Amino acid sequence: MNRLTTSCVCLVLSLGSATHADVTVQQTEYRGWEGAWEITNGDARVVVVPQIGRIMHYGLADGENILWNNPELLGQVLPADGPPPAEEEGLAWQNFGGDKVWSNEQDDFEAINDHSWPPDHWFDGSPQQVDRLVQGVRITSPLSPANGARVIRDIWLAESGTRLHISQRLEKVQAARHADLEPLRYTIWNVTQIRPPQVTLMPLNPHSGLADRYRLWDDTSPVSFVVDGDIGRFTPHPQDSQKAGVDSDRWLAGIVDNVVVAEFYRRDATQPYPDGGLSAEVYTSTDYTELELLSPLVPLAIGESLELTIEWELHPLPATASTDEDRVIAALEWLQSR
């Protein structure tokens, strides 16, 4: 594992542990990865692993990790020159789990990367530069030779409570490998893999451009997605993978054990979005569920950038919420009050 180099910039401190008010930021070993970064404030614990370019732990200080970690890849890293070949033709996807960013619409992967799957490994899995912020860390991806861009993510924890701020900027540095694709379209596509939830919840846009105010992928069972007023309830299938998306605003959430995990964001109704206008998507599998937040889909010239800021928060449900329906009602009361 190569040592990551760091630099000092505005609001960035040199490496080493430090405390700001009630937030402690320090290097740690995490599940086999040396040089991970732990951010704590007494209420929440966050662990960022620059060696694979992602957040791998988010939970209450005395609680379980809400994020899913792939047990088969703990402590592993990608080879320096990218992902290893798959057993069959193509490249293997190293699905480490946790939270990361993709940089382009999935339908464009093959034209940009010369393969439809896996995603661009310079964003998804490669070691990233790390700098310590006052209340968190900044990770910067390598420059992708395929799309000519990189992403910079500032990840910091509030002084109290569980609010995690993630400010992201995708920078276009050079032309894409295939010049005929320019001007290339980009999106900041957050992919957060959480442990299997009871249900995910998403508000439905009252002014939606979608026929039913949501979209279900072809292999998704309609009975898994239930509309309750202006809320979509999406329940994982016990055997099959499924996906749903909405063109909504404000939040996307799941109930894991007895805790609500929510991701807050804003949608710009004046801009086009990936996948036919979707700003939030949920993918479910038997091992994990993905909460996916998408920025507008825009062409960038060299020197231009795209930004997306999201915030996470955890909310323990009351002990009186003893049934699945009770938990949904309590979760929605909290979410709609934010």
C-alpha positions as CSV (number, residue, x, y, z in Angstrom):
1,M,0.0,0.0,0.0
2,N,1.5,3.3,-1.0
3,R,1.8,6.2,1.4
4,L,-0.4,9.0,0.3
5,T,1.1,12.5,0.0
6,T,-0.6,15.5,1.5
7,S,-0.3,19.3,1.1
8,C,-1.3,22.2,3.2
9,V,-4.0,24.6,1.7
10,C,-6.5,27.1,3.1
11,L,-8.4,25.5,6.0
12,V,-6.4,22.4,5.6
13,L,-4.0,21.3,8.4
14,S,-1.0,19.1,8.4
15,L,-1.4,15.4,9.1
16,G,-1.7,14.3,12.7
17,S,-4.5,14.1,15.2
18,A,-6.3,17.3,16.4
19,T,-9.4,18.4,18.2
20,H,-11.6,21.4,17.3
21,A,-14.1,22.2,20.0
22,D,-15.8,18.8,20.3
23,V,-14.7,17.3,17.0
24,T,-11.6,15.0,17.0
25,V,-9.9,14.0,13.7
26,Q,-7.2,11.4,13.9
27,Q,-5.5,8.7,11.8
28,T,-6.5,5.1,12.7
29,E,-6.5,1.6,11.4
30,Y,-9.8,0.5,10.1
31,R,-10.6,-3.1,9.3
32,G,-7.2,-3.7,7.7
33,W,-6.7,-0.3,6.2
34,E,-3.8,1.6,7.8
35,G,-4.0,5.4,7.6
36,A,-7.7,5.7,7.7
37,W,-9.2,8.8,9.2
38,E,-11.7,8.8,12.1
39,I,-13.9,11.8,12.8
40,T,-15.9,11.9,16.1
41,N,-17.8,14.3,18.2
42,G,-19.2,12.2,21.0
43,D,-22.5,11.7,19.1
44,A,-21.4,10.3,15.8
45,R,-18.4,8.4,14.4
46,V,-17.2,8.6,10.8
47,V,-14.3,6.8,9.1
48,V,-12.9,7.8,5.8
49,V,-10.5,5.4,4.0
50,P,-8.4,7.4,1.4
51,Q,-6.7,4.2,0.2
52,I,-10.0,3.3,-1.6
53,G,-11.4,6.8,-1.8
54,R,-14.6,6.6,0.3
55,I,-16.4,6.9,3.6
56,M,-16.6,3.4,5.1
57,H,-18.2,4.0,8.5
58,Y,-21.0,6.3,9.6
59,G,-22.9,5.6,12.8
60,L,-23.9,6.8,16.2
61,A,-20.9,7.0,18.6
62,D,-22.1,3.9,20.5
63,G,-24.0,2.3,17.7
64,E,-23.5,0.0,14.7
65,N,-22.1,1.1,11.3
66,I,-25.0,2.1,9.0
67,L,-22.8,1.6,5.9
68,W,-22.3,-1.7,4.3
69,N,-18.7,-3.0,4.1
70,N,-17.9,-5.9,1.8
71,P,-16.5,-8.6,4.1
72,E,-14.5,-10.1,1.2
73,L,-12.5,-7.0,0.5
74,L,-11.6,-5.7,3.9
75,G,-8.1,-4.1,4.0
76,Q,-7.6,-4.6,0.2
77,V,-6.7,-1.9,-2.4
78,L,-6.7,-1.7,-6.2
79,P,-3.5,-2.4,-8.1
80,A,-1.6,0.8,-9.0
81,D,-2.6,0.5,-12.6
82,G,-6.3,-0.1,-12.0
83,P,-8.8,-2.9,-11.4
84,P,-7.7,-6.5,-12.1
85,P,-9.1,-8.5,-15.0
86,A,-12.3,-10.4,-14.3
87,E,-12.4,-14.2,-14.6
88,E,-14.4,-13.6,-17.8
89,E,-13.7,-11.0,-20.4
90,G,-13.5,-7.4,-19.0
91,L,-12.5,-5.8,-15.7
92,A,-13.5,-6.9,-12.2
93,W,-15.5,-4.5,-10.1
94,Q,-14.0,-4.2,-6.6
95,N,-17.2,-3.4,-4.7
96,F,-15.7,-2.3,-1.3
97,G,-19.0,-0.8,0.0
98,G,-19.3,2.5,1.8
99,D,-19.9,5.8,0.0
100,K,-18.2,7.1,-3.2
101,V,-18.8,9.2,-6.2
102,W,-19.2,8.4,-9.9
103,S,-18.6,11.2,-12.5
104,N,-20.8,10.3,-15.5
105,E,-24.2,8.9,-16.4
106,Q,-24.0,5.1,-16.5
107,D,-25.3,5.0,-20.1
108,D,-22.2,6.9,-21.1
109,F,-19.7,4.6,-19.4
110,E,-18.8,2.5,-22.4
111,A,-18.2,5.5,-24.7
112,I,-16.0,7.3,-22.1
113,N,-14.2,4.3,-20.4
114,D,-14.2,1.8,-23.2
115,H,-16.2,-0.6,-21.1
116,S,-19.8,-0.4,-19.9
117,W,-18.8,-1.8,-16.5
118,P,-17.1,-1.3,-14.0
119,P,-17.3,2.4,-13.3
120,D,-14.2,4.6,-13.8
121,H,-11.8,3.2,-11.2
122,W,-10.0,6.6,-10.8
123,F,-13.2,7.7,-9.0
124,D,-14.4,4.3,-7.7
125,G,-11.7,2.6,-5.7
126,S,-8.3,4.2,-6.5
127,P,-6.2,5.7,-3.7
128,Q,-6.9,9.4,-3.1
129,Q,-4.9,12.3,-1.7
130,V,-6.0,13.2,1.8
131,D,-5.7,16.5,3.7
132,R,-7.0,17.1,7.3
133,L,-9.6,19.8,7.7
134,V,-10.5,21.5,11.0
135,Q,-13.4,19.2,11.6
136,G,-12.8,16.4,9.0
137,V,-10.8,15.6,5.9
138,R,-10.6,16.4,2.2
139,I,-10.0,13.6,-0.3
140,T,-9.0,14.3,-3.9
141,S,-9.3,11.7,-6.6
142,P,-6.6,11.0,-9.2
143,L,-7.2,12.7,-12.6
144,S,-9.1,10.3,-14.8
145,P,-7.4,9.8,-18.2
146,A,-10.7,8.7,-19.6
147,N,-12.9,11.7,-18.8
148,G,-10.2,14.3,-17.9
149,A,-11.7,15.2,-14.5
150,R,-11.2,14.7,-10.8
151,V,-13.4,15.1,-7.7
152,I,-12.6,16.9,-4.4
153,R,-14.7,16.0,-1.4
154,D,-14.7,17.9,1.9
155,I,-16.1,15.7,4.6
156,W,-16.7,17.2,8.0
157,L,-18.7,16.6,11.1
158,A,-20.8,19.1,13.1
159,E,-19.6,19.9,16.6
160,S,-22.5,18.0,18.1
161,G,-25.2,15.7,16.7
162,T,-24.8,13.5,13.7
163,R,-24.9,16.0,10.8
164,L,-22.1,15.1,8.3
165,H,-21.4,17.7,5.7
166,I,-20.1,16.5,2.3
167,S,-19.1,19.3,-0.1
168,Q,-18.0,18.1,-3.5
169,R,-16.5,19.7,-6.6
170,L,-15.8,17.9,-9.9
171,E,-13.1,19.7,-11.9
172,K,-12.6,19.4,-15.6
173,V,-8.8,19.5,-16.0
174,Q,-8.1,18.2,-19.5
175,A,-9.9,16.8,-22.6
176,A,-11.4,13.3,-22.4
177,R,-9.5,10.5,-24.0
178,H,-11.9,10.4,-26.9
179,A,-12.0,14.0,-28.3
180,D,-15.2,13.4,-30.3
181,L,-17.1,13.2,-27.0
182,E,-16.3,16.8,-26.1
183,P,-18.0,18.7,-24.6
184,L,-18.4,15.8,-22.3
185,R,-21.4,15.7,-19.8
186,Y,-20.7,15.2,-16.1
187,T,-22.7,14.5,-13.0
188,I,-21.7,14.1,-9.3
189,W,-23.3,10.8,-8.6
190,N,-23.2,9.9,-4.9
191,V,-23.5,6.2,-4.2
192,T,-24.0,5.3,-0.5
193,Q,-24.2,1.6,0.3
194,I,-26.1,0.9,3.5
195,R,-26.9,-2.3,5.3
196,P,-30.3,-3.7,4.2
197,P,-33.0,-1.4,5.5
198,Q,-36.6,-2.2,6.5
199,V,-37.7,0.3,3.8
200,T,-36.4,3.4,2.0
201,L,-38.5,6.5,1.9
202,M,-38.5,9.2,-0.8
203,P,-40.8,12.3,-1.3
204,L,-42.6,12.4,-4.6
205,N,-42.4,15.7,-6.6
206,P,-45.8,17.3,-6.9
207,H,-44.7,18.9,-10.2
208,S,-42.9,15.7,-11.4
209,G,-42.0,15.3,-15.1
210,L,-42.5,11.5,-14.6
211,A,-45.7,9.8,-15.5
212,D,-46.3,8.3,-12.0
213,R,-43.9,10.7,-10.1
214,Y,-41.4,7.9,-10.0
215,R,-39.6,5.4,-12.2
216,L,-39.2,1.7,-11.7
217,W,-36.6,-0.3,-13.6
218,D,-37.9,-3.2,-15.7
219,D,-36.9,-5.9,-13.2
220,T,-38.5,-4.2,-10.2
221,S,-41.7,-5.7,-8.8
222,P,-44.4,-3.0,-8.6
223,V,-45.5,-4.4,-5.2
224,S,-42.2,-3.4,-3.7
225,F,-42.9,0.3,-4.4
226,V,-45.9,1.7,-2.6
227,V,-47.2,5.3,-2.9
228,D,-48.5,6.7,0.3
229,G,-49.7,10.3,-0.5
230,D,-46.6,12.2,-1.5
231,I,-44.2,9.5,-0.2
232,G,-42.8,6.5,-2.0
233,R,-42.0,3.5,0.2
234,F,-39.5,1.1,-1.4
235,T,-39.0,-2.3,0.2
236,P,-36.1,-4.6,-0.7
237,H,-37.0,-7.9,-2.3
238,P,-35.7,-11.0,-0.4
239,Q,-34.2,-12.5,-3.6
240,D,-34.0,-10.0,-6.4
241,S,-32.2,-6.8,-7.1
242,Q,-34.5,-3.8,-7.8
243,K,-34.2,-0.1,-8.6
244,A,-36.4,3.0,-8.4
245,G,-35.9,6.7,-9.0
246,V,-37.6,10.0,-8.4
247,D,-37.2,13.7,-9.5
248,S,-37.6,14.9,-6.0
249,D,-36.0,17.4,-3.6
250,R,-34.9,17.7,0.0
251,W,-34.1,14.2,1.3
252,L,-33.7,10.4,0.7
253,A,-33.8,8.1,3.7
254,G,-33.8,4.5,4.9
255,I,-34.6,2.8,8.2
256,V,-31.8,0.5,9.3
257,D,-32.5,-1.4,12.6
258,N,-34.1,1.3,14.7
259,V,-32.3,4.2,13.1
260,V,-33.2,6.6,10.3
261,V,-30.3,7.4,8.0
262,A,-31.2,10.5,5.9
263,E,-29.3,12.3,3.1
264,F,-30.3,15.9,2.5
265,Y,-29.9,17.7,-0.8
266,R,-31.4,20.2,-3.2
267,R,-32.6,19.7,-6.7
268,D,-32.2,22.5,-9.3
269,A,-35.4,22.3,-11.3
270,T,-33.9,24.5,-14.1
271,Q,-31.3,21.9,-15.0
272,P,-31.3,18.5,-16.8
273,Y,-30.6,15.4,-14.7
274,P,-29.3,11.9,-15.5
275,D,-31.6,8.9,-16.3
276,G,-34.3,11.1,-17.8
277,G,-34.4,13.7,-15.0
278,L,-33.8,11.7,-11.8
279,S,-32.2,13.4,-8.8
280,A,-32.5,10.5,-6.4
281,E,-32.4,6.7,-6.9
282,V,-32.4,3.6,-4.8
283,Y,-31.0,0.2,-5.7
284,T,-31.6,-2.8,-3.5
285,S,-29.9,-6.2,-3.4
286,T,-29.8,-9.0,-0.9
287,D,-26.6,-7.7,0.7
288,Y,-27.1,-3.9,0.7
289,T,-29.1,-1.0,-0.5
290,E,-27.8,2.0,-2.4
291,L,-29.0,5.6,-1.7
292,E,-28.0,7.5,-4.8
293,L,-28.1,11.3,-5.1
294,L,-27.4,12.9,-8.5
295,S,-26.3,16.4,-9.5
296,P,-27.4,18.1,-12.7
297,L,-26.0,16.5,-15.9
298,V,-24.0,19.3,-17.6
299,P,-21.2,19.6,-20.2
300,L,-17.9,21.0,-18.8
301,A,-15.1,22.8,-20.7
302,I,-11.5,22.6,-19.4
303,G,-11.3,24.8,-16.3
304,E,-15.0,24.5,-15.4
305,S,-16.4,22.6,-12.4
306,L,-19.6,21.2,-11.0
307,E,-20.6,21.2,-7.3
308,L,-23.0,19.3,-5.1
309,T,-23.3,19.5,-1.4
310,I,-25.2,16.9,0.6
311,E,-25.6,16.3,4.4
312,W,-26.3,13.1,6.3
313,E,-28.0,12.7,9.6
314,L,-29.0,9.8,11.9
315,H,-32.1,9.7,14.0
316,P,-32.8,6.9,16.6
317,L,-36.4,6.0,16.6
318,P,-38.3,5.9,19.9
319,A,-38.7,2.6,21.7
320,T,-42.4,3.0,21.4
321,A,-42.1,2.5,17.6
322,S,-42.3,-1.2,17.9
323,T,-43.9,-2.2,14.5
324,D,-42.7,-1.6,11.0
325,E,-45.6,0.9,10.4
326,D,-44.8,2.7,13.7
327,R,-41.2,3.1,12.6
328,V,-42.2,4.5,9.2
329,I,-44.6,7.0,10.9
330,A,-42.0,8.1,13.4
331,A,-39.4,8.4,10.6
332,L,-41.6,10.6,8.4
333,E,-42.5,12.8,11.3
334,W,-38.8,13.5,11.9
335,L,-37.9,13.8,8.2
336,Q,-40.7,16.2,7.4
337,S,-39.7,18.4,10.3
338,R,-36.2,19.0,9.0
